[in-house]
């Protein structure tokens, strides 16, 4: 979950005009910490695969798969607008808000 959250809200690779990365340390490239990740409740649902002999499925990447979509859906619902990107940093969310009449221009 933390990896999916970080990839959506914090971690963004920015490059200059020559293709050089502008984030050269973790001071420039933010990764989530335990303070960034909300409390979570996990529930296990067993649905064996009908396509494998033991009913097993792949594991390990589920947090990176569902988190970006869930965050984008939450932002879209909260803002009442379409979210068509997965960079949802504060400045990207503000850009989404700029099209609304009830949001003041940046100072």
C-alpha positions, -999 to +999 in steps of 0.1 A: +000+000+000+028+024+009+045+019-025+013+025-044+005+056-023+040+070-028+040+064-066+007+083-068+012+112-044+049+117-037+073+100-060+078+118-094+108+118-116+115+153-130+141+159-157+157+189-172+157+197-210+188+175-214+172+144-198+192+147-165+173+139-133+166+169-111+160+148-080+195+136-070+188+128-033+159+117-012+155+153-001+144+160-037+126+126-044+101+120-017+092+084-006+064+077+019+072+071+055+051+055+082+036+090+089+023+092+053+005+059+053-030+058+068-041+031+092-054+001+072-077-027+080-070-059+061-096-086+052-088-119+036-111-133+010-102-167-005-111-172-041-091-201-055-081-198-091-100-223-113-070-222-138-043-237-116-040-271-101-036-258-065-059-228-069-030-204-063-026-170-078+003-145-080+010-123-049+031-094-039+021-065-060-015-060-049-008-028-030+008-011-060-021-021-082-052-010-063-038+021-044-034+045-074-069+038-087-084+041-053-066+074-046-076+088-081-112+078-075-112+095-041-098+127-055-123+127-084-152+122-060-139+149-036-133+175-064-163+166-085-140+164-116-124+139-139-090+126-129-070+116-159-035+112-144-018+094-116+005+121-105-016+135-077+009+157-059-005+188-042+003+209-073-013+184-096-045+184-075-045+222-075-042+221-113-073+199-114-091+225-092-082+255-113-110+247-138-136+251-111-153+285-105-152+282-067-114+280-064-094+312-060-062+318-081-029+311-065-013+341-048 
